[in-house]
């Protein structure tokens, strides 16, 4: 059987690195994409900024030219910003969407062409439980992940006839350096009576008490290698329970609960 070739974006740290390691352990040839230099003998690393569509396409096509096929793409590249909608600079909001959403789009676009022409492929997009329950003072991150979900569900029907399967995985709180890397916009905290900082502190506490990232990586790798996939996945019991509550609770009640948790 031919060794599967996989691309993992954001593969030099956090969930991306854990996913790359899990795919390697399962016998895949793994290419990691990230903006920084990264050396790990398990992977072939390509330094690329996924927000640059030309660079992203060149990197994806380089993998295909080297290996002759592209079986799996896992999009893990992303970061978070926090702050009040009113006080978040527009350039920061656009940067959030550019990395978390359009970075995925830039990698998937050439990958879809390759997979359509070869007649098979699997794309896994990393979303978040913030796509299910939009979090106050993390609106643009939540919006970027909701966009990932909508894009995934549209794409899977577009490419299904060509043997390409697509899904999104929605992690909840994961203990990684994502927390430390979050860009915090604290402007307006006085006007919002300290609620911005209190909400972000609650989020960070939950994240640092969250799931081991290797468990998330194992889940994503297993999903990438499934014979069949459903559109959206939750990783752990708590996230699954939250998705269930989203389906059965009135939205007004669901968001009262979210507000009581994260509204400071």
Backbone torsions as a table, in degrees:
resi	resn	phi	psi	omega
1	UNK	NA	135.0	-179.3
2	UNK	-66.8	135.8	176.8
3	UNK	-62.6	132.9	179.4
4	UNK	-75.2	139.9	177.0
5	UNK	-103.9	128.8	-176.7
6	UNK	-128.7	141.7	169.5
7	UNK	-107.7	133.3	173.7
8	UNK	-125.0	114.0	176.4
9	UNK	-82.3	153.0	-173.1
10	UNK	63.9	28.8	-169.8
11	UNK	-83.3	5.8	-178.8
12	UNK	-99.0	-0.5	-179.8
13	UNK	-161.4	165.7	171.0
14	UNK	57.8	-141.6	-178.9
15	UNK	-61.4	-37.2	-179.9
16	UNK	-60.6	-46.3	178.8
17	UNK	-63.3	-42.1	179.4
18	UNK	-66.0	-36.1	176.9
19	UNK	-67.5	-43.9	177.7
20	UNK	-59.2	-43.5	179.7
21	UNK	-63.2	-41.8	-179.0
22	UNK	-66.7	-39.3	177.1
23	UNK	-66.3	-39.2	176.3
24	UNK	-61.2	-44.1	179.3
25	UNK	-62.6	-26.2	-179.0
26	UNK	-93.1	12.1	170.9
27	UNK	94.4	12.8	-179.7
28	UNK	-90.1	151.4	167.3
29	UNK	-87.4	116.8	-169.8
30	UNK	-111.0	129.4	170.4
31	UNK	-107.0	125.7	177.3
32	UNK	-102.7	138.1	175.9
33	UNK	-113.0	134.6	167.8
34	UNK	-165.1	168.3	-177.3
35	UNK	-77.6	-20.4	-174.0
36	UNK	-103.5	161.1	174.2
37	UNK	-66.1	142.6	-174.9
38	UNK	-157.6	128.6	-179.6
39	UNK	-126.0	120.8	176.1
40	UNK	-149.0	121.9	-174.3
41	UNK	-62.7	-14.9	-179.5
42	UNK	-76.3	-22.2	-171.5
43	UNK	-127.3	162.0	166.0
44	UNK	-102.0	119.2	-175.5
45	UNK	-100.8	136.4	173.4
46	UNK	-120.1	121.0	178.6
47	UNK	-79.4	115.3	-176.5
48	UNK	-154.0	141.1	172.9
49	UNK	-93.4	111.6	-174.3
50	UNK	-69.0	-12.8	176.3
51	UNK	-77.4	-8.9	176.0
52	UNK	-95.7	106.1	-174.3
53	UNK	-62.9	-33.7	179.9
54	UNK	-69.2	-44.9	179.3
55	UNK	-65.9	-39.6	179.4
56	UNK	-63.9	-44.0	179.4
57	UNK	-64.3	-41.7	179.8
58	UNK	-61.2	-42.2	-178.9
59	UNK	-66.3	-42.9	179.9
60	UNK	-63.8	-44.3	-178.4
61	UNK	-68.3	-30.1	176.4
62	UNK	-63.2	-40.7	177.6
63	UNK	-61.7	-47.0	-179.9
64	UNK	-61.9	-44.1	-179.3
65	UNK	-64.5	-34.6	-179.2
66	UNK	-74.9	-44.6	-172.9
67	UNK	-96.7	-20.6	-179.1
68	UNK	87.5	-9.7	179.2
69	UNK	-160.7	160.2	177.0
70	UNK	-135.6	113.4	-173.9
71	UNK	-95.6	-38.9	-170.1
72	UNK	-137.8	136.6	167.3
73	UNK	-125.6	126.2	175.6
74	UNK	-119.1	118.8	-178.4
75	UNK	-96.4	106.6	179.1
76	UNK	-116.5	-7.7	-176.9
77	UNK	-63.6	133.9	178.2
78	UNK	173.3	168.5	175.1
79	UNK	-153.0	175.8	-177.6
80	UNK	-126.0	147.8	167.5
81	UNK	-122.9	155.0	175.4
82	UNK	-135.1	156.9	179.9
83	UNK	146.7	167.9	178.5
84	UNK	-72.9	140.4	177.2
85	UNK	-53.7	-43.5	-177.1
86	UNK	-59.1	-35.3	-172.2
87	UNK	-107.8	0.1	179.3
88	UNK	-78.9	121.9	178.0
89	UNK	-59.1	141.1	-177.1
90	UNK	-59.3	-35.6	-179.1
91	UNK	-65.0	-32.4	177.0
92	UNK	-70.2	-41.0	177.8
93	UNK	-62.4	-41.9	179.4
94	UNK	-66.9	-37.9	178.1
95	UNK	-63.1	-39.1	178.5
96	UNK	-59.0	-47.1	179.6
97	UNK	-69.2	-35.3	-177.1
98	UNK	-64.1	-39.7	179.9
99	UNK	-80.3	-55.5	-170.4
100	UNK	-71.6	-33.6	-177.5
101	UNK	-106.1	-59.8	-174.5
102	UNK	-71.5	-24.7	172.4
103	UNK	-60.6	-42.7	174.9
104	UNK	-62.1	-45.4	-179.5
105	UNK	-59.7	-42.6	-177.0
106	UNK	-64.4	-34.4	177.5
107	UNK	-78.0	-42.2	-176.4
108	UNK	-67.7	-33.5	-174.5
109	UNK	-57.0	-54.5	177.1
110	UNK	-69.4	-30.4	179.0
111	UNK	-64.0	-39.0	178.9
112	UNK	-61.2	-43.7	179.2
113	UNK	-59.6	-46.4	179.1
114	UNK	-61.3	-47.8	-177.0
115	UNK	-67.2	-38.2	178.6
116	UNK	-63.5	-42.2	-178.9
117	UNK	-68.9	-33.3	179.4
118	UNK	-87.0	-14.7	174.0
119	UNK	89.7	14.1	178.5
120	UNK	-166.7	163.7	174.9
121	UNK	158.5	160.9	179.4
122	UNK	-131.7	128.5	175.8
123	UNK	-118.1	126.7	177.0
124	UNK	-120.2	119.8	179.1
125	UNK	-104.0	134.7	179.8
126	UNK	-89.4	115.9	178.5
127	UNK	-103.5	-141.1	-178.8
128	UNK	-168.9	156.0	171.7
129	UNK	-65.4	-16.8	174.8
130	UNK	-67.0	-17.5	174.0
131	UNK	-73.8	-27.9	-179.4
132	UNK	-84.2	-47.4	177.9
133	UNK	-119.7	99.2	179.9
134	UNK	-62.4	131.5	-171.4
135	UNK	-99.3	128.9	177.0
136	UNK	-60.3	141.6	-177.8
137	UNK	66.9	14.2	170.7
138	UNK	-140.4	38.4	-171.3
139	UNK	-64.5	-43.9	-175.0
140	UNK	-72.7	-33.4	172.8
141	UNK	-64.4	-46.1	178.8
142	UNK	-59.6	-43.0	-179.6
143	UNK	-64.9	-38.7	179.8
144	UNK	-63.9	-36.9	-179.0
145	UNK	-79.1	-32.1	172.9
146	UNK	-63.4	-36.9	176.4
147	UNK	-63.7	-38.5	176.9
148	UNK	-59.0	-44.8	-179.5
149	UNK	-62.5	-47.1	-178.6
150	UNK	-64.0	-43.7	177.8
151	UNK	-59.0	-46.1	-178.9
152	UNK	-58.8	-46.7	-176.0
153	UNK	-69.7	-30.4	174.4
154	UNK	-73.5	-44.4	-176.7
155	UNK	-63.2	-39.4	-174.6
156	UNK	-60.8	-33.0	178.4
157	UNK	-80.1	-27.9	177.7
158	UNK	-67.8	-38.5	-171.1
159	UNK	-104.4	-3.5	-179.5
160	UNK	-52.7	-42.0	-178.6
161	UNK	-64.1	-12.5	-175.3
162	UNK	-106.2	16.0	176.3
163	UNK	79.8	10.8	179.9
164	UNK	-98.9	129.6	177.9
165	UNK	-115.0	144.5	-171.1
166	UNK	-136.7	140.8	175.0
167	UNK	-152.9	168.4	174.5
168	UNK	-127.6	141.6	176.9
169	UNK	-109.4	133.5	-173.5
170	UNK	-113.4	86.5	176.9
171	UNK	-66.8	153.8	169.4
172	UNK	-95.1	-133.8	179.7
173	UNK	-76.1	123.3	-179.5
174	UNK	-125.0	136.8	-178.9
175	UNK	-86.2	94.6	178.0
176	UNK	-139.8	-178.0	176.6
177	UNK	-77.9	2.7	173.7
178	UNK	-54.3	-38.1	-178.7
179	UNK	-62.3	-48.0	-178.2
180	UNK	-68.5	-27.6	-177.5
181	UNK	-84.6	-8.9	-178.9
182	UNK	-58.7	135.7	174.7
183	UNK	-87.1	115.4	-176.9
184	UNK	-97.9	122.2	175.8
185	UNK	-104.8	104.8	-172.4
186	UNK	-96.0	-2.2	178.0
187	UNK	-56.4	137.3	177.8
188	UNK	90.8	0.4	-177.6
189	UNK	-63.8	-34.5	177.0
190	UNK	-65.6	-45.2	179.1
191	UNK	-63.1	-31.3	180.0
192	UNK	-95.7	17.8	171.6
193	UNK	58.0	39.2	176.9
194	UNK	77.9	3.6	-174.7
195	UNK	-71.0	-28.7	179.5
196	UNK	-63.1	-54.4	-177.7
197	UNK	-64.6	-37.1	179.6
198	UNK	-67.2	-39.1	179.7
199	UNK	-66.0	-44.6	-179.7
200	UNK	-65.7	-39.0	178.0
201	UNK	-62.0	-37.4	177.6
202	UNK	-66.0	-43.0	178.9
203	UNK	-61.0	-44.4	-176.7
204	UNK	-67.4	-36.0	176.3
205	UNK	-63.2	-44.2	178.6
206	UNK	-62.6	-41.1	-179.5
207	UNK	-64.6	-43.9	-177.3
208	UNK	-73.2	-12.8	171.7
209	UNK	-104.4	16.3	-172.6
210	UNK	-85.6	-168.4	-175.2
211	UNK	-68.1	144.5	172.7
212	UNK	-58.7	126.5	-177.2
213	UNK	-61.6	-25.6	178.6
214	UNK	-67.6	-31.3	175.6
215	UNK	-66.1	-38.9	176.5
216	UNK	-65.2	-43.4	178.5
217	UNK	-61.3	-41.5	177.7
218	UNK	-62.4	-41.7	-179.6
219	UNK	-63.5	-46.3	-178.3
220	UNK	-64.7	-41.9	178.6
221	UNK	-62.7	-43.9	178.5
222	UNK	-62.4	-38.6	177.8
223	UNK	-65.1	-41.5	179.9
224	UNK	-62.1	-25.7	-176.0
225	UNK	-102.9	1.7	178.1
226	UNK	-63.4	152.3	174.0
227	UNK	-68.8	-39.3	179.1
228	UNK	-133.5	149.6	178.5
229	UNK	-132.0	153.1	169.2
230	UNK	-94.7	167.6	-173.0
231	UNK	-63.0	-44.3	-172.6
232	UNK	-130.9	139.6	179.7
233	UNK	-127.1	144.1	165.3
234	UNK	-103.9	150.2	-172.8
235	UNK	-87.9	-45.0	-173.2
236	UNK	-123.4	177.0	-176.5
237	UNK	-60.9	-42.8	-177.1
238	UNK	-63.9	-44.5	178.4
239	UNK	-64.1	-39.4	177.1
240	UNK	-62.8	-40.8	178.1
241	UNK	-65.2	-38.6	178.4
242	UNK	-63.8	-41.1	177.0
243	UNK	-63.5	-39.2	177.8
244	UNK	-63.0	-43.7	179.1
245	UNK	-64.1	-36.0	177.8
246	UNK	-61.0	-34.3	-179.3
247	UNK	-75.4	-31.8	-171.6
248	UNK	-103.0	-22.2	-177.0
249	UNK	-88.0	144.9	169.4
250	UNK	-58.7	142.3	-176.9
251	UNK	-58.3	-37.4	-179.3
252	UNK	-61.5	-40.1	178.8
253	UNK	-71.3	-41.8	-179.8
254	UNK	-58.2	-42.3	-177.1
255	UNK	-80.6	-19.5	168.4
256	UNK	-66.0	-38.7	178.3
257	UNK	-65.9	-46.3	178.8
258	UNK	-60.3	-42.2	179.6
259	UNK	-62.7	-38.8	179.8
260	UNK	-67.5	-26.3	-179.3
261	UNK	-83.4	-41.2	-168.5
262	UNK	-122.8	10.0	-175.0
263	UNK	-96.0	12.6	174.0
264	UNK	74.3	NA	NA
